[in-house]
Amino acid sequence: MRFQVLGHASLWIEAAGSSFLLDPWLLGSCYWRAWWHFPPAVAPPKPNPDYIYVSHHHFDHLHYPSLRRLARECGRDATVLIPEFAVDVMRTEVENAGFAKVIELPHGEIHRDVPGVRLASYQFGFDDSAFVIESGGDVLADLNDCKINGPAAARIRSDFGSPTFLFKSHSFASAFPNCYEFDAPGDGLSLKASDYCATFLHSVEELDAKNAVPFASMVGFAHPETRHCNRHLVTPRAAAQFVRDAGREAHALEPGEGWDSESGFFRSATSAYDDMEAGLEDLARRVAPKIAETTERERAVRADYAAFERHLGGFVHGLPPGAARFLPRPIVFAVPSDAEAPHWVVDARRRRVERVAELPAGWATLITVPEAVLADAIEKNILNFVHISMRVHVRIAPGGISTDLAFWGLLLVWEMGYFDWSQMLRPRAFRVLWRRRVEVLQTALQAARALASGKGMTEGMVDNLLVREDDDPS
């Protein structure tokens, strides 16, 4: 067994003569030039892996330019492994990138078709998965962004034992709370570096991992609209030290570094984190021409209200019964180019979308997004990705945070197709949900406990960002 960190969430694994490339974001940026590799990514040791695994459909994991390049270099016969979700969005995305052989891995089913290797995918939530691989007694568990916990996580230990290495994200990956402004300061919620580190440690302890590797959080924000987020980054060093302080083994590995079962760790002579501020400044200088070129193109783009109305109108009318009660107040997008009516309003309670001159009474959240980003996200049915991009400013009216966080969460579920009954009544969906019945029950119990304890939507959504110690209903 051998592994090498390539960058952010990209991992190269060699096991029993086969090679695996996980979550290949290998070049360029993602999320409308907002996210960049920091430290810089390195190329895979070989250009043609035997297998590629994509954990979920976010751009820093399913990166179209990287996948298209791999498809050209590997040929159409390369095998791509993906998790089997209730909706089959990912298969189409991977096939459109140029791959013909795509295998969906059912939740928790151990795949033995690779000689000398056992591997499995464990899905959790609507769009996340963990990848576990074992060869020669060594177990690598790549949780990346997956917040799998409780009885659902216990199955990994039951199937594979304690991981030799556990890889997991350890920093923020959404606009909340770093891109938020609160009209009532008392409404503000802050998430500290220790909150993210504690969540990382919780996964390490829950799976009883022998070694922890902070992972899937090695990015820098170089766009002028997002650079303020850099001061909130949680480094692999900080996460590893937090775990070591708790008495566990942890290793902060940077791109190009890794481990071999015969020779142990291999490391670089220098670290990008020795002078992180200078490194981020250098990143911003290097990519400034690309950002300037993109900014010039974006300047000419205007959001189209008709497209906005179709998309968000579909959203408010597509909400299942009872869901609108989590959106009791209007959500407003600020569109400065619309001189007559610069406030585009999404009112789920009245199931209505409209454009108005003044902020409506009782508004909860005022969302400002570059119009080119707004238009592109709507066209591609990924408006929820705007929240991940950090290229957004959210102003929260007093008491409006619950409505805002519920909006982004419900929008994600709707855009993925989980509120589409033609999707959810198919045999595929029933099969997937039955395989994940322990998780479904776990989630229902967590929701019931949250309601019984008086937790509001705000606390529930924050718990979704950070898995807390008391979230295990068992």
N, C-alpha and C positions, 0 to 999 in steps of 0.2 A: 504494500500500500504506500502510495506517495501522493501528497497534495501540494499545490502551490496557489497562493493567493495572487490573482491577476489584477484585481482592482474592485473597489466598492463591494458588489455582491457576486462578482465573477470568480469562480473557483475551478481549478484544473485538478482532476483526480486520475491517478493510474492505479488500477487494481487487477491482479490476475491476468495481465496482458491486454486489458481493455482500457480505453481512455474515455473520460467523461468531462464535458465542459458545462458548467452550471451557470445559468443566468448571464449570458454573454452580452454585457454592455462593454464593448471593447474600444470604442472610438467616439470622438465628438462629444456632443452635449445631449441633454434631453430636457423635456418640459419647456419648450419654447426658449431655449438658450439659458435656462435658469440654473440647471444642475451641471456641474463639470467634475471630472475626476480630480480628487485631491486626497492623497498623493497621486501622481500620474499612473495610469494603468500600464501594465506590461503585456506583451503579446503572448499568446499560448505557446507552450514549448513545441507543439506541432500544429500545423495549419488545418489538419483534418481529424478531429476527434471521432471516435467510433459512435459516441452518443452525446447528445445535447439535452440538458434538462432545463425547462423554463418553469419557474415556480408559480408565477402569476403574471397578469397582463399589464402591470405598470411598466412604464417606459424604461426605468432604470433596471429592469429585469428582462422584459421582452422588448429589446431595442431593435427597431426595424432596420436601421442601417447596418448594424452589426450582423443581424441574422441574414440580411440579403448578401452581405459579403461572404459569410460562411457558406451560404447556399451555393454561391459561385465557386468557392474554393473546394468545398467538399463534394459537390455534385448533388444531384437530386436524390440520390439513394441514401444519403446520410440519415440516420435515425434520430428523430426528435421525440423525447419523452415529455409528456405533459400530464398534470393532474386531471382526473376526471371530475369536473364540476357538474352541477345539475344543469347548467346552461353551457352549451358547447361553443362559446365565443373563441376560445384560444386556438382550437384546431384550425378554424378558418384563418385566423391571423398568421399562424405559422405556415400554413399552406400558401397563403398569399405572399409570404416572404421568399418562397421558392423551394420549399421542401415537400417531397412527395410521400415520404414514409414518416407518419406520425402515429405514435402509440400512446393512448390514454391509459394512465395507471389508476385503477380503482383504489379508493381510500383503504389503506391498511393491508392491501393484498401484496404479499411478497412475490416479487418478480424474480424468477430463477432462470431466465433464458440466456443470461450472460454467464459463460462458464467461470466457475470459481467465485462467483459474486452473488450475494443476496442484496436486493434493493427494494425500497418501497416509498410511496408517496403518501403523506398524511395530510388531508385537507382540513382546514379550519376556517370558520367564518365564511363569508361569501366569495372571497377571491384570494385566499392565501393558502400556501401549502409548505410542508417541510419535506426534505429529501433525506433519506437515510440509506447508507450503503455499508456493507460489511464484506470483508475479505481477509482470510487468514487470521481471524480473531480480532481484527481492528475494526471499529465502528465509527464512521463519520456521520454526524447528524447536523445537517444544514437547515437550521430553522429560518434563516434570513429574517424576513419581516413577520413571520408567522407567530402569532401569540398563543399557540396551542398550550393548554394548561389543564389541570385537573384530570379527571378520568380519561379524557381524550389523549392527554400526554402520557398517561400511565401505560397506554397500549404500546408506545414506542419501546419503553423499557421491557415490557412483557415479550415483545417480538425480538428485540435485539440486545437486551441487557443494557448496562450503563455505557453510554458512548465514550469512546477513547477521546474524541474531540467533538465539541459542540460549537457551532458557529451561529451567531445571532446578532441582529442589529442592536444598537446601543445609543442611538441619538434620535432626534425628531425627524419626521418625514411629512409634516403638514404645516399649514400656515398658522394653526392655533398653537400657542397664543402669540407667537413672535410677530405676526402681521396684523395684530388686532389693536384697536383703540376703543377704550370704554368711556362712554359719556359719564357713567357713574363709577368712579374708581373702585368702589367697594365690590362691583360686579366682576372685577378682573380676577382671573385665575393664572397663577404662574406655575410652570413646571421647571424644576431645577435639574441640573445635571445628575444629582443623586437620585432623582426619581427614575430616570432612564436606566441608570446603573443598577438600581435596586431591582428593576424589572428583569434586566439581564441576569443578575445573580439568582433571581427566583427561578428562572428556567434552568440554570446550571444545577441548582440544588434539587429541583423537582425531578430532573432526569439523572441526577447523581453523576454528572459528567466528570471524567477524570481530568480533562483539560478543557478550558474555555478559551475561545478565540473571539474577541469583539470583531464584528463583521457587518457588512452590508450598510455601513454608515460612513464610508470614506468619500465624501464629496466636499466641494467648495462652491460657494455661490459668487459668481463673477459678474452677473448682470447688475447694472446700477440699481435696479429696483429690488434686488434681493441681497445685496452685499451686507446689509445690516444683520442678516441672519447668521453670518459667520461668527459673530461674537457669542452665539449660543451653542455652537457645535460642541458635542461631547466626543473627545478623542478616544481612540482605542487604548491609549496609555491610561487615561483616567478610568475607563471601564475595567481594564485588566487589574489596575491597582485596587479598585473597589472590591473585586472578587478575591484578590489575594488577601486583603485586609480581613475578609470573612473566613480565611483559612482554606481557600480553594486554589487550585492551580489555574493560572491564566497566562496567556501569551499574546501580546500585542504584535501582530504580524502585518507588515505592509506589503504592497504589491512587489512580487518577485521573491518573497520569502515563503517558506513552507516547512514541510516535515517529510521524512522518509523513514519507513519502519526499520530499515537496516542501519542508516547512518544518523538518524535523529534530525534535529532542526538545521536548516540552512538560513542564514541571515545576511542582510546587507550591511555594509560598513557604515553607512550614514542613515539618518532618519529625516523624513520631511517634517516631522514634528519637533525637531530641535529648534527651529525658528519658524513656527507656524505662520505668524503674521507676515513675515517676509515671503514665505512660500505662497500664501494667498495673494499677496500683492503681485508677485511674479505671474501667477496664474491669470489674474485680471489683465495684466499687460499683454500676455501672450494671446489671449482670446479676444481682446478688444476689437480688432478688425472684423472678426466674424460677428460679434454682437452689433457693431456699428452697421454692418451690411444688413443684418436682420432688422434692426431698428428703422433703417431707411425704407425697407419694404413695408414694414408694419405701419409706417406713418400715413400711407395712402389708403389704408383699409378702414372701412367703417362698418360697424355692426349693423345688421339688417333686422329691423323690428319684426318683420313678418316671419323670419326664420326663428327669432327669439320666441315669438308667440306660439309658433307651432311646437317648438321643442318643450318649452316650459308649460305650455298648455297641455301637451301630452303627458307631462309629468304630473300636474295637479289632477288631471282626470284619470290617470293611471294608478293613483294611490289606492290601496285596498281599503275597505271599510274600517273606519276608526283611526287610520294613520294620520288623517288631517288634524286630529286633535293635538298632535305633537307640533303642529305648525299653526298656532292660534293667531299669530300676528304677521303682517305683510313682510315679505323679503323684497328688498329694493336693490336694483342694479343701477349704478350711476353711469349715464352715457352722455358725456358732455357735448358730443357732436350733434345731438338732437336738441337744437336750440329751443324749440317749442315745448317739448316734454322730455326733459333729460332724466326722468326717473321711470324706469321700467319695473313694474310691480308684479310680483308673484304672490297671489293671495290664495293659499290652499284652502282656507276655511270656506271661502266663497267659490272655490274652484274657478278662479278667474285670473287672467293675465291682462294688464293694461299699461299704458304709458300716460304719465301725468306730469304736470308742470311743477308741482310742489310735493314734498314728502308727504305721504298719506298719514292720516291720524293713526297712532298706535304702531307705527312701523317698528320692527325689531332690529333689523340689520341693514346697513347700507354697504354694498359690495362694489368696489371699484376695480376693474380689470382692464388692461389695455384692449381697445376694441378689436384689434387684429387677433389677439388671443381668444377673446370672447367669441368672435365669429368662427374661428377655426375649431374651437372646442365644441361649439354647437353643431357645426357641419359634420364632425367626426363622432358625435355622440359620446363625448368624454368631458363634459363640462365639470364633472367632479374632479378631474385631474387638475383643474385650475387651483384648487385648494392645495394640492401637493406641490405645485410649481413654485409657490411663494410669490408669484407675480400677481399679487392681489393685496388690496388693503381693505380691511373689514372694520367698519365703525359700528359699535354695538350701542343701541339705545338702552336706557335703564331697564334691567330685567329681560333683555332680549337675547341673552347668550344661549338659552335653551333652544329657542326657535332656530337660531343660526346653526348650531351644531346638529340639530335634528335635520335641518334642510340638507346639509352636505351628506349626512349619512344616508338619508332616504333617497337622495339623488343618485348616489353610487349604486344602490340596490336596484333602482328603477332602470338606470342606463345599462346595467348588466343584463337586464331581462328577467329578473326574479319576480317582478310584478306582472309579467306577461303570462296569463293563464294558458295560452296555447303552448308555452314552453314548459310550465310547471305541471301540466296535466299529462305530459308524455311519460311513457314507461321509463325513459332514461332518468327523469327527475325522481320518480318514486324509487328506482333502484339505488340511486346515489344517496338519497335521504335515508333509506333503510340501512345502508352500510354505515352511515354516520349517525345512527339513532342515539348512540351514547352522547355524542356532542349535542344533538338537538335537545335531548332531555336536560343535559347540563346547562345549556343556554336558557331553556325555559325556567329552570330552577333559579338561575342567577337573576333573571328578570323578575321573577316572583319575589325573591328576597329583596331586590332593590326597591320594588314597589312597597313591600311590607315595611321596610325600614324608613320609608319616606324620601328616598333618593329621587331627585328630579332627573330630567333628561340631561342636564349639564353633567351631573356626576356620572351618569350612565355612559355618556359619550367619552368622558375623560377616562373612565375605567377601560373603555375600548382601546384607548391610546396606551394605557399603562396597565398591565395585568398586576393586580395587587395581591398581597399575601392571602387576604381573606376572600378571594374570588372563587375558591374551590368549594363547590356546594357539597362535596362528600364529607 
